[in-house]
């Protein structure tokens, strides 16, 4: 083959000539800034397949350059904490992780929570939930939870949603379920078709979120299968020191009878002892238009 002829590949096709690159050229030098200086939270320019330059998300912690990696002075890379959080968020996809519409505006500074905080029988519980929310990062890192106990309409779910909201605002992963709905979702995994989460995949996501919020624990019909599922979830999160916030209408002896002593024993330790009680009338009934005081049953 003469010097002027184009080179051909092993199958006879023409091989395009590529420009030679300097040996010391960093292939990512035009994309990623060197150094990975802590606090450089600016977006990283990344070319898309069409050739345009787009901006990547910045580091939510303000530590890396948005790539999820830190590079020291010796060009040694180590993962930024935001990388692990992004991985955890990706793993939690497919779970119910956003506040229900009714609770998206919940706040300690507006009713009904602000009203509850002024009531002698409820102020201590509201204060405990506020302290939990104000130190949400420490609480989740330690695997501490909340146990809110009281009758229907006393504000249990509202206070639990404040804890979930604090975790979401802190960039943590959260799964929010009523216990009957969660058990129904688990049953669906046994009939999963191609492309859908099977039981093991869903279970793995459920036990690895930073905060699991269970509403109405004990409202489900108790069967051996239910006891097995609840124990498996609580035991795995207990061992991995991952937090659970839950509400229940049942006092501890009744809850133990409903979900089992092994499960309740772990919840007691995770929630650091006694439940936070909520007493009073059903506020849903009291606030319903055109209704008078609740009649005794």
C-alpha positions as CSV (number, residue, x, y, z in Angstrom):
1,X,0.0,0.0,0.0
2,X,1.4,3.4,-1.0
3,X,1.8,6.2,1.5
4,X,-1.0,8.2,-0.2
5,X,-3.7,5.5,0.1
6,X,-6.1,5.5,3.1
7,X,-5.7,2.8,5.6
8,X,-8.2,-0.1,5.6
9,X,-9.5,-2.1,8.5
10,X,-9.4,-5.9,8.8
11,X,-12.7,-6.3,6.9
12,X,-11.6,-4.0,4.1
13,X,-13.4,-0.8,5.3
14,X,-11.8,2.6,5.2
15,X,-10.3,3.6,8.6
16,X,-10.7,7.2,9.4
17,X,-7.6,9.1,10.3
18,X,-7.7,10.5,13.8
19,X,-5.7,13.5,14.9
20,X,-2.9,12.6,17.2
21,X,-3.2,13.8,20.8
22,X,-0.2,14.9,23.0
23,X,0.8,12.1,25.3
24,X,0.4,14.2,28.4
25,X,-3.1,15.6,27.5
26,X,-5.8,14.9,30.1
27,X,-8.9,13.6,28.2
28,X,-11.1,15.3,30.8
29,X,-9.1,18.4,31.2
30,X,-11.6,20.5,29.2
31,X,-14.5,19.1,31.2
32,X,-13.6,18.8,34.8
33,X,-11.7,21.5,36.7
34,X,-8.5,20.2,38.2
35,X,-7.9,20.2,42.0
36,X,-11.4,19.5,43.2
37,X,-11.1,22.4,45.7
38,X,-13.4,22.0,48.7
39,X,-16.2,24.6,48.6
40,X,-16.1,24.9,44.8
41,X,-19.8,24.3,44.2
42,X,-20.0,25.7,40.7
43,X,-21.6,23.7,37.9
44,X,-19.3,21.5,35.8
45,X,-19.5,22.0,32.0
46,X,-20.2,18.7,30.3
47,X,-20.6,18.2,26.5
48,X,-23.7,16.4,25.5
49,X,-23.9,13.9,22.6
50,X,-24.9,16.7,20.2
51,X,-21.8,18.7,20.9
52,X,-23.4,21.4,23.0
53,X,-22.2,22.2,26.5
54,X,-24.6,21.7,29.4
55,X,-24.2,22.3,33.1
56,X,-24.2,19.5,35.6
57,X,-25.8,19.8,39.0
58,X,-23.7,21.4,41.7
59,X,-22.7,19.6,44.9
60,X,-25.6,19.9,47.4
61,X,-23.1,20.0,50.2
62,X,-20.9,22.6,48.6
63,X,-17.9,20.4,48.8
64,X,-17.0,19.0,45.4
65,X,-17.3,20.5,41.9
66,X,-20.6,18.6,41.2
67,X,-18.9,15.5,39.8
68,X,-19.2,13.5,43.1
69,X,-15.4,13.3,43.4
70,X,-12.7,15.2,45.2
71,X,-9.2,15.3,43.8
72,X,-6.3,16.1,46.1
73,X,-3.0,17.8,45.2
74,X,-1.5,14.4,44.2
75,X,-4.4,13.9,41.7
76,X,-5.8,11.1,43.9
77,X,-9.6,10.9,43.7
78,X,-11.9,10.1,46.5
79,X,-15.7,10.1,46.6
80,X,-17.6,13.1,48.0
81,X,-20.4,12.5,50.5
82,X,-22.9,13.8,47.9
83,X,-22.0,10.8,45.7
84,X,-23.3,8.3,48.3
85,X,-26.4,10.4,48.7
86,X,-27.1,10.4,45.0
87,X,-26.6,6.6,44.9
88,X,-29.1,6.2,47.8
89,X,-31.6,8.4,46.1
90,X,-31.3,6.4,42.9
91,X,-31.8,3.2,44.9
92,X,-34.9,4.6,46.5
93,X,-36.6,5.3,43.2
94,X,-39.9,3.4,43.0
95,X,-40.8,4.2,46.7
96,X,-43.4,6.7,47.9
97,X,-40.9,9.4,48.9
98,X,-42.9,12.7,48.7
99,X,-45.3,14.2,51.2
100,X,-49.0,13.7,50.5
101,X,-50.6,16.9,49.1
102,X,-52.5,17.5,52.4
103,X,-49.3,17.8,54.4
104,X,-47.0,19.7,52.1
105,X,-47.6,23.0,53.9
106,X,-47.3,21.6,57.4
107,X,-45.2,23.7,59.7
108,X,-44.6,24.2,63.4
109,X,-45.6,27.9,63.0
110,X,-49.1,27.4,61.7
111,X,-52.2,25.5,62.7
112,X,-52.9,22.8,63.6
113,X,-49.3,22.3,65.0
114,X,-49.0,25.8,66.5
115,X,-52.3,25.3,68.3
116,X,-51.2,21.9,69.6
117,X,-48.0,23.4,71.0
118,X,-50.1,25.7,73.3
119,X,-52.1,22.9,74.8
120,X,-50.7,21.5,78.1
121,X,-51.4,17.9,77.2
122,X,-49.7,18.1,73.8
123,X,-46.9,20.7,74.1
124,X,-44.3,18.3,75.4
125,X,-44.8,15.9,72.4
126,X,-44.7,18.8,69.9
127,X,-41.5,20.0,71.5
128,X,-39.9,16.6,71.3
129,X,-40.8,16.3,67.6
130,X,-39.4,19.9,67.0
131,X,-36.1,18.9,68.6
132,X,-36.0,15.8,66.4
133,X,-36.5,17.9,63.3
134,X,-34.0,20.5,64.3
135,X,-31.3,17.8,64.6
136,X,-32.5,15.6,61.8
137,X,-29.1,14.8,60.5
138,X,-27.8,13.6,63.8
139,X,-31.0,11.6,64.5
140,X,-30.8,9.8,61.1
141,X,-27.1,9.1,61.4
142,X,-27.7,7.5,64.8
143,X,-30.7,5.5,63.6
144,X,-33.1,7.2,66.1
145,X,-36.8,7.3,65.4
146,X,-40.1,8.6,66.7
147,X,-43.1,6.7,68.1
148,X,-46.3,8.8,68.0
149,X,-49.3,7.2,69.8
150,X,-52.9,8.5,70.2
151,X,-56.4,8.2,69.0
152,X,-57.7,9.1,65.6
153,X,-57.5,12.8,64.7
154,X,-55.1,13.8,67.4
155,X,-52.3,15.0,65.1
156,X,-50.0,11.9,65.0
157,X,-49.7,11.9,61.2
158,X,-49.2,15.7,61.0
159,X,-46.2,15.5,63.4
160,X,-44.8,12.5,61.7
161,X,-45.0,14.4,58.4
162,X,-42.9,17.2,59.9
163,X,-40.1,14.7,60.6
164,X,-40.3,13.4,57.0
165,X,-40.3,16.9,55.6
166,X,-37.2,17.8,57.7
167,X,-35.4,14.7,56.3
168,X,-36.4,15.5,52.7
169,X,-35.3,19.2,53.1
170,X,-32.0,17.9,54.4
171,X,-31.5,15.9,51.2
172,X,-32.1,12.5,52.8
173,X,-34.0,9.6,51.3
174,X,-37.5,8.9,52.7
175,X,-40.2,6.4,52.2
176,X,-43.7,7.2,53.4
177,X,-46.4,4.6,53.6
178,X,-49.5,3.7,55.6
179,X,-48.8,0.2,56.9
180,X,-51.8,-1.4,55.2
181,X,-50.7,0.2,51.9
182,X,-47.1,-0.9,52.3
183,X,-48.2,-4.5,52.9
184,X,-50.4,-4.3,49.8
185,X,-47.4,-3.0,47.8
186,X,-45.3,-5.9,49.1
187,X,-47.9,-8.4,47.9
188,X,-47.8,-6.8,44.4
189,X,-44.1,-7.6,44.2
190,X,-44.9,-11.3,44.1
191,X,-46.8,-10.8,40.9
192,X,-44.2,-8.5,39.3
193,X,-43.6,-8.9,35.6
194,X,-40.5,-8.1,33.6
195,X,-39.2,-4.7,34.3
196,X,-41.0,-4.3,37.6
197,X,-39.5,-4.6,41.0
198,X,-39.7,-8.1,42.5
199,X,-39.8,-8.7,46.3
200,X,-36.1,-8.6,46.9
201,X,-35.5,-5.4,44.9
202,X,-38.3,-3.6,46.6
203,X,-37.3,-4.8,50.1
204,X,-33.7,-3.7,49.5
205,X,-34.9,-0.2,48.6
206,X,-37.3,0.0,51.5
207,X,-34.7,-1.0,54.2
208,X,-32.0,1.3,52.8
209,X,-33.7,4.7,52.8
210,X,-32.5,7.1,55.5
211,X,-36.0,7.4,57.0
212,X,-39.0,5.0,56.8
213,X,-42.3,6.6,57.8
214,X,-45.0,4.1,58.7
215,X,-48.5,5.5,59.4
216,X,-51.1,3.5,61.3
217,X,-48.9,0.6,62.5
218,X,-51.2,-2.0,64.0
219,X,-54.2,-1.1,61.7
220,X,-53.4,-4.1,59.4
221,X,-55.1,-7.4,59.9
222,X,-52.6,-9.6,61.8
223,X,-51.6,-12.8,60.1
224,X,-48.4,-14.9,60.2
225,X,-47.4,-13.4,56.8
226,X,-48.0,-9.8,58.1
227,X,-45.9,-10.5,61.3
228,X,-43.1,-11.9,59.1
229,X,-43.0,-8.9,56.8
230,X,-43.1,-6.3,59.5
231,X,-40.4,-8.1,61.6
232,X,-38.1,-8.4,58.5
233,X,-38.4,-4.7,57.8
234,X,-37.9,-3.5,61.3
235,X,-35.2,-6.0,62.1
236,X,-33.1,-5.1,59.1
237,X,-33.4,-1.4,59.8
238,X,-32.6,-2.0,63.5
239,X,-29.4,-3.8,62.6
240,X,-28.4,-1.2,60.1
241,X,-29.2,1.7,62.4
242,X,-31.7,3.3,60.0
243,X,-34.5,5.4,61.4
244,X,-38.2,4.6,61.6
245,X,-40.9,7.2,62.4
246,X,-44.3,5.6,63.0
247,X,-47.8,6.4,64.3
248,X,-50.2,4.0,65.9
249,X,-53.6,4.2,67.7
250,X,-52.5,1.4,70.0
251,X,-50.8,1.5,73.3
252,X,-47.7,-0.7,73.8
253,X,-49.4,-3.9,75.1
254,X,-52.0,-3.8,72.3
255,X,-49.3,-3.1,69.7
256,X,-47.3,-6.0,70.9
257,X,-50.2,-8.3,70.5
258,X,-50.9,-7.0,67.0
259,X,-47.4,-6.9,65.5
260,X,-45.3,-9.2,67.8
261,X,-43.0,-8.7,70.8
262,X,-39.8,-9.0,68.7
263,X,-40.9,-6.1,66.5
264,X,-42.0,-3.9,69.3
265,X,-38.9,-4.5,71.3
266,X,-36.7,-3.2,68.5
267,X,-39.0,-0.2,67.9
268,X,-38.8,0.7,71.6
269,X,-35.0,0.8,71.4
270,X,-34.9,2.7,68.1
271,X,-37.3,5.3,69.5
272,X,-35.4,5.6,72.7
273,X,-38.1,4.3,75.1
274,X,-41.7,5.3,75.6
275,X,-44.0,6.6,72.8
276,X,-44.9,10.3,72.5
277,X,-48.6,10.5,73.5
278,X,-51.2,12.6,71.8
279,X,-54.5,13.0,73.7
280,X,-57.7,14.8,72.8
281,X,-60.8,14.8,70.6
282,X,-60.8,13.9,66.9
283,X,-59.8,17.2,65.3
284,X,-61.0,16.0,61.9
285,X,-64.5,15.7,63.3
286,X,-64.3,19.0,65.2
287,X,-63.1,20.9,62.0
288,X,-65.6,19.3,59.6
289,X,-68.1,21.8,58.4
290,X,-71.7,21.5,59.8
291,X,-70.7,19.0,62.4
292,X,-71.2,19.4,66.2
293,X,-69.2,17.7,69.0
294,X,-68.5,14.1,68.5
295,X,-71.2,11.9,70.1
296,X,-70.1,9.1,72.5
297,X,-70.1,5.7,70.9
